[in-house]
Each structure stands twice: as structure tokens, then as C-alpha cells.
Amino acid sequence: LLPRSFEYVSPTSVDDAVALMGEYGEKAKPLAGGQSLIPLMKTRLASPQVLVDLNRISSLGGIREEGKAVVIGAMTRHREIERSEMLRSRYPVLADAAPVIADPIVRNRGTVGGSLAHADPASDWGTAFLALGAELDIQGPKGKRSVSIDAFFKEPFTTELRSNELLTHIRVPKPGARSGSAYAKLKRKTGDFATVSVAAVLSLDAKGLAHGVRIALGGVGPTPVRATQAERVLEGKAAEASRIAMAAEAAASDAHPTEDLRGSVRYKKAMVEVYAARALGRAVERARGGKA
Ligand SMILES: Cc1cc2nc3c(=O)[nH]c(=O)nc-3n(C[C@H](O)[C@H](O)[C@H](O)COP(=O)(O)OP(=O)(O)OC[C@H]3O[C@@H](n4cnc5c(N)ncnc54)[C@H](O)[C@@H]3O)c2cc1C
């Protein structure tokens, strides 16, 4: 399998990349880890005439603290997130998700920005960052803007990004005291996308009531989706086992899967309930300071 011929440019700054994207317009596509784009080009499902390689732009890499947020560069590899102790301690949902994405080869090359921009409905990062309420920094010919991840995913493989814009950074709010998060993914085998996945983020007040509950589901809709009914069941309530079970049941109603090779609608909804209970249970345990 060979892609159609294309031009290749490799700018060293975001400004230069954006200028090139503006110049070539619809003909150009940014290249990040290439783990989704290159297979699409080989099968000719995508045939960009110009590849704007982002790999030499050092300002798109790295993980840093900035005020009330942790900022992750779009070119940060899955593997770097997997290995970051700072992210592991603050956002266990990311530490849970990283090692179950694809396989080690894909994780060494694939990037968090590429994953969000590609917008697979079962994207592990899409689901995890949706639960975290991330803000996405975007830069295009008209300047910079920031979009909430809640408004980012539009349809399968379609986002708020215009064809000449780059996703530059992912901004994650720092969690408060007694916060916990977790990710639970059902996959058929290593290297597979999620059949269903659930990301849960919450904090507990002094009385043990849950607040800031955000639950996201992967693989059960056209994009990663919020489980809003489930969130309402738990928000402001004591995070006890019976309440978690009720929220998990509600998450199954929030899920709108379609039947495919990974399973029937009924099976996927049942699995959402099981995995939501696991993710919520672990997030609560972590918020209490346990090891879960
Ligand atoms: C065998 C295999 C198994 C996989 N399994 C999983 C899995 O279990 N879970 C999962 O979540 N993913 C999985 N993936 C996808 C993987 O995570 C990819 O790395 C990811 O989807 C794309 O990231 P990338 O950096 O490789 O992007 P690329 O392939 O380089 O780009 C993907 C798309 O995003 C655009 N793009 C890239 N970066 C930017 C940017 N900064 N701004 C604007 N647009 C941009 C590109 O133009 C392209 O359209 C798998 C991939 C493979 C090959």
C-alpha cells in the first residue's frame, strides 16, 4: 500500500506551521505521530497534497504547571503521559488510560494532540480529557482561541478545528483536595480500541458528598460523550456503594452505542454499567486517599 505523492514541510515554530497551513489551505494536513494519518494515506482514504510535520516544533512538547492548570503540549507522546509521575499523582485517570492505549509501538509515536484531533469515537484520550474538563488551545491564521472539550467533538472524526488550525496545548484544571479520578476500559485484546470505556472525575467534601462529578463514556456514541444523567445521580450525594450502583445504571442509559463487531447494543450498555461502577468506585477510593 502506497500513499499518493505529497509535498513535505517541517517547520520549527507554531507560527510557521500555521502560516504554511494558511498558505496551502485544504490541501495540507498536519502530521503528528502519524499513527492514524499514515495508515489513512496508505489506504488512500486521506490524500493530503502537503504534510506539515509538527515533530520539529519543540514548543508543542512537554508537560508543565501554569497557574491553576497543568498544560500538556499537543505533541506529547502517549508514552510520556504514561511515564509522568506528576500526571500520575494528579490525574490518575490519565495514568489508567495511557497503558491501555494501542500497543507500545503506537504509544511511543502517537501524540495526545493527534489523538484528540483525529477524534475517534472510542479515543481513550478523548474520553479521559472530557471527564477532566480540559480546555484546548488552538492556533490558526486568525490567532489563538481556546475551546472547552465539551464543545470540541462534533461527529466521528470531526472536531471544532478548522482545516488551517492547529491544536497546540491541552489545559487541565488542577484538582482540589480530596479529588479522585479513574479510567476503566473494556477491549477485546491488547492494541484494540475500546468496546466501551468510562472515565470518572470527582471530589469529596468533608461529609463525604461527591462534587464536580464528571463522567465520560467512550465507544458508545458518535463522539466521546458525557454521562449527564449518571453525573446528576451522584452529584451532591454520599458516594456510597449503593449510590455508585445507581449512577452506573444511569450511565448505561446515557450510552447510545451501535451494534458492530465488538458487540450488540445490549451488551455494550451492560458493559457501560459494569465499567462505570468500576471507574466510579476507584475514583471515590482515590478521593478518600486509599490506594485503589
Ligand atoms: C494499531 C493501532 C491501535 C490503536 N489503538 C488505539 C487505542 O486503543 N486507543 C486510542 O485512543 N487510540 C488508538 N490508536 C490511535 C493512536 O492513539 C493514534 O496515535 C492517535 O489517534 C493519533 O495520534 P498521532 O499523533 O499518531 O496523529 P496523526 O496520525 O499524525 O494525525 C491524526 C490526525 O490529526 C491531525 N492532527 C495531528 N496533530 C494535530 C494538531 N496538533 N492539530 C491539528 N490537527 C492535528 C492530523 O492531520 C490527522 O488528521 C491506535 C492506532 C493504531 C495504529
The ligand as an SDF file (V2000), in Angstrom:
LIG
                    3D

 53 58  0  0  0  0  0  0  0  0999 V2000
   -2.7320   -0.3640   15.7840 C   0  0  0  0  0  0  0  0  0  0  0  0
   -3.3100    0.8800   16.4090 C   0  0  0  0  0  0  0  0  0  0  0  0
   -4.0560    0.7560   17.5680 C   0  0  0  0  0  0  0  0  0  0  0  0
   -4.5980    1.8960   18.1640 C   0  0  0  0  0  0  0  0  0  0  0  0
   -5.3170    1.7550   19.3230 N   0  0  0  0  0  0  0  0  0  0  0  0
   -5.7880    2.8410   19.9470 C   0  0  0  0  0  0  0  0  0  0  0  0
   -6.4890    2.7280   21.1790 C   0  0  0  0  0  0  0  0  0  0  0  0
   -6.6430    1.6350   21.7500 O   0  0  0  0  0  0  0  0  0  0  0  0
   -6.9740    3.8660   21.7380 N   0  0  0  0  0  0  0  0  0  0  0  0
   -6.7950    5.1080   21.1770 C   0  0  0  0  0  0  0  0  0  0  0  0
   -7.2600    6.0870   21.7250 O   0  0  0  0  0  0  0  0  0  0  0  0
   -6.0910    5.2330   20.0320 N   0  0  0  0  0  0  0  0  0  0  0  0
   -5.5990    4.1480   19.4100 C   0  0  0  0  0  0  0  0  0  0  0  0
   -4.9100    4.2910   18.2340 N   0  0  0  0  0  0  0  0  0  0  0  0
   -4.7300    5.6430   17.6610 C   0  0  0  0  0  0  0  0  0  0  0  0
   -3.4780    6.2560   18.2380 C   0  0  0  0  0  0  0  0  0  0  0  0
   -3.7190    6.6700   19.5800 O   0  0  0  0  0  0  0  0  0  0  0  0
   -3.0060    7.4670   17.4400 C   0  0  0  0  0  0  0  0  0  0  0  0
   -1.7380    7.7790   17.9280 O   0  0  0  0  0  0  0  0  0  0  0  0
   -3.8180    8.7190   17.5040 C   0  0  0  0  0  0  0  0  0  0  0  0
   -5.1590    8.5450   17.2090 O   0  0  0  0  0  0  0  0  0  0  0  0
   -3.3230    9.7530   16.5070 C   0  0  0  0  0  0  0  0  0  0  0  0
   -2.2200   10.4030   17.0150 O   0  0  0  0  0  0  0  0  0  0  0  0
   -0.9800   10.7320   16.1070 P   0  0  0  0  0  0  0  0  0  0  0  0
   -0.1210   11.6170   16.8990 O   0  0  0  0  0  0  0  0  0  0  0  0
   -0.4090    9.4890   15.5840 O   0  0  0  0  0  0  0  0  0  0  0  0
   -1.6750   11.6280   14.9420 O   0  0  0  0  0  0  0  0  0  0  0  0
   -1.5290   11.5900   13.3520 P   0  0  0  0  0  0  0  0  0  0  0  0
   -1.8410   10.2290   12.8440 O   0  0  0  0  0  0  0  0  0  0  0  0
   -0.2560   12.2180   12.9440 O   0  0  0  0  0  0  0  0  0  0  0  0
   -2.7180   12.6040   12.9870 O   0  0  0  0  0  0  0  0  0  0  0  0
   -4.0780   12.2300   13.1720 C   0  0  0  0  0  0  0  0  0  0  0  0
   -4.9830   13.3530   12.6240 C   0  0  0  0  0  0  0  0  0  0  0  0
   -4.9200   14.5030   13.4670 O   0  0  0  0  0  0  0  0  0  0  0  0
   -4.4090   15.6290   12.7530 C   0  0  0  0  0  0  0  0  0  0  0  0
   -3.5230   16.3140   13.7130 N   0  0  0  0  0  0  0  0  0  0  0  0
   -2.4820   15.7540   14.3760 C   0  0  0  0  0  0  0  0  0  0  0  0
   -1.9720   16.6310   15.2540 N   0  0  0  0  0  0  0  0  0  0  0  0
   -2.6910   17.7640   15.1400 C   0  0  0  0  0  0  0  0  0  0  0  0
   -2.6530   19.0330   15.7950 C   0  0  0  0  0  0  0  0  0  0  0  0
   -1.7580   19.2930   16.7600 N   0  0  0  0  0  0  0  0  0  0  0  0
   -3.5520   19.9790   15.4200 N   0  0  0  0  0  0  0  0  0  0  0  0
   -4.4510   19.7260   14.4540 C   0  0  0  0  0  0  0  0  0  0  0  0
   -4.5640   18.5380   13.8210 N   0  0  0  0  0  0  0  0  0  0  0  0
   -3.6870   17.5790   14.1520 C   0  0  0  0  0  0  0  0  0  0  0  0
   -3.7100   15.0630   11.5310 C   0  0  0  0  0  0  0  0  0  0  0  0
   -3.7020   15.9830   10.4530 O   0  0  0  0  0  0  0  0  0  0  0  0
   -4.5830   13.8540   11.2350 C   0  0  0  0  0  0  0  0  0  0  0  0
   -5.7440   14.2390   10.5570 O   0  0  0  0  0  0  0  0  0  0  0  0
   -4.3680    3.1720   17.5950 C   0  0  0  0  0  0  0  0  0  0  0  0
   -3.6040    3.2950   16.4290 C   0  0  0  0  0  0  0  0  0  0  0  0
   -3.0700    2.1610   15.8350 C   0  0  0  0  0  0  0  0  0  0  0  0
   -2.2400    2.3140   14.5980 C   0  0  0  0  0  0  0  0  0  0  0  0
  1  2  1  0
  2  3  1  0
  2 52  2  0
  3  4  2  0
  4  5  1  0
  4 50  1  0
  5  6  2  0
  6  7  1  0
  6 13  1  0
  7  8  2  0
  7  9  1  0
  9 10  1  0
 10 11  2  0
 10 12  1  0
 12 13  2  0
 13 14  1  0
 14 15  1  0
 14 50  1  0
 15 16  1  0
 16 17  1  0
 16 18  1  0
 18 19  1  0
 18 20  1  0
 20 21  1  0
 20 22  1  0
 22 23  1  0
 23 24  1  0
 24 25  2  0
 24 26  1  0
 24 27  1  0
 27 28  1  0
 28 29  2  0
 28 30  1  0
 28 31  1  0
 31 32  1  0
 32 33  1  0
 33 34  1  0
 33 48  1  0
 34 35  1  0
 35 36  1  0
 35 46  1  0
 36 37  1  0
 36 45  1  0
 37 38  2  0
 38 39  1  0
 39 40  1  0
 39 45  2  0
 40 41  1  0
 40 42  2  0
 42 43  1  0
 43 44  2  0
 44 45  1  0
 46 47  1  0
 46 48  1  0
 48 49  1  0
 50 51  2  0
 51 52  1  0
 52 53  1  0
M  END
$$$$
